Amino acid sequence: MKYITIVLLIALSACKLNQSKTIEEDSPNKKVHITLSATKTMIGEPWECQLKVKAYSFEEGLLKFEISADELSSENVHFNWEPNGNCMIEIVQRDKDIRTFKLIANEQELQLAEVSN
């Protein structure tokens, strides 16, 4: 019984991890800076994400959410800049579902929100 307990403790501790990721992106005109920061403490758990935007003279904007993905990288996080300076941010999750966030950023306004597909 003692050995089973030790093996279970080792197995459970192997499932824990402290992983963090940061992905940064600038607009083509360099007036907008986006930072996606994410942390995960357990294998299989969703990423706790913070999407921060610093644009023009506005205070930094922040949006918090969870993403169910094995990794966060350029493979599944896409920044699609529009000619007017706005950006569609797409994150592909583990189940291939795509979460989409719309950023409107110009000298007059700054808005960031998740949009339905």
C-alpha positions, 0 to 999 in steps of 0.5 A: 500500500505504501508503494501505491501511495508513492506512485500515485503522488509521483503521478499526480505531481507530474500532472502539475505544471506552471507554464506561461506564454506571451505573444506580442504583435504590433499594428503595421503603423506601430501605433497599436501594441497587442500582448496575449499573456497566458498561464496554465498550472495543470495539464488539460486545464484551460489557459488563463489569458489576458489580452492587453492593448496599448493604442495611441494615447489611450490607457491600456485595455484588458480583456480576460478569458480562458482558452482550451488549447494544448499550446498557444503559438503562431500556429493557433493564434492569428492577428489579421490586420485590416487596412483601416488599422483594426484587427481580428484576433483568432485563437484556434482551440483544441477542438478546432473551435475558433474564438474571435476577438475584434479590436477597433483602434484608431485615434478616436476610439479603442474597443476590444471584444469577443465576437460570435462566429 
